[in-house]
Amino acid sequence: MNQPLAYVHPGAKIAKNVVIDPFSTISNDVVIGEGTWIGSNVTIMEGARIGKNCTIFPGAVISAPPQDLKYNGEETLTVIGDNTTIRECVTINRGTLDRQKTEVGKNCLIMAYCHIAHDCVVGDYCIFSNNSTLAGHVNIGNYVILAGMTAIHQFCTVGDYAFITGGSLVRKDVPPFVKAAREPLSYVGVNSVGLRRRGFSTEKIREIQSIYRILYQKNYNNSQAADILEAEMEVSPERDEILAFIKNSHRGIMKGYFRKN
């Protein structure tokens, strides 16, 4: 149901039961899935692909051109998964030629004033607290939580089930299953609370803790720790995911935290 004071371009493809409140603007080449609610004063620009049962609150701007001087008007996309909530004044820019799209997964909560820049890929079931900011080309795994005012450097990667504390500056890759805090950002433990909430057993959490004890608390470099993990730790999906993350990290993973005497 479109309010008469909303503008919907004739070229937009809107499911029949989408609700668009007054003073919102839907541009050409936009697709919005059934059951989605668009609040007032929302701007959805060309290239947006919004899934089913999403909620987009007033003031959000979706699929604006990337804030990248190399962008030259190419046709690119912003893809929002089903059941995702985007709160007030969130900005999500569409992709560039590098990846062709910016993508936010299913069942995410993006709180007010967050920014997701061009060519970012955000997994499913993520929560970004207020004012969290992703620069371009950032990769975020599934079930990641960013506390308020987290800022992530371009080209960084954050692994599945990671938790990053509020006000953090993320300059290096954050491995899966961990808590990250302090300045400079450091490993401060396994995200045991989050893992329990997601159904991980106590034994599995202890296994992950043992892996990170070798990586962060035994004074090995990353290559040495990876060799030990492959040789001594029993094969498991979590071990292999951590090893793959370390080996594929382009910016390098964050360091451990060691208290000085």
Secondary structure, 3 states (H helix, E strand, C coil): CECCCCEECCCCEECCCCEECCCCEECCCCEECCCCEECCCCEECCCEEECCCCEECCCCEEEECCCCCCCCCCCCEEEECCCCEECCCCEEECCCCCCCEEEECCCCEECCCCEECCCCEECCCCEECCCCEECCCCEECCCCEECCCCEECCCCEECCCCEECCCCEECCEECCCEEEECCCCEEEEECHHHHHHCCCCHHHHHHHHHHHHHHHCCCCCHHHHHHHHHHHCCCCHHHHHHHHHHHHCCCCECEECCCCC
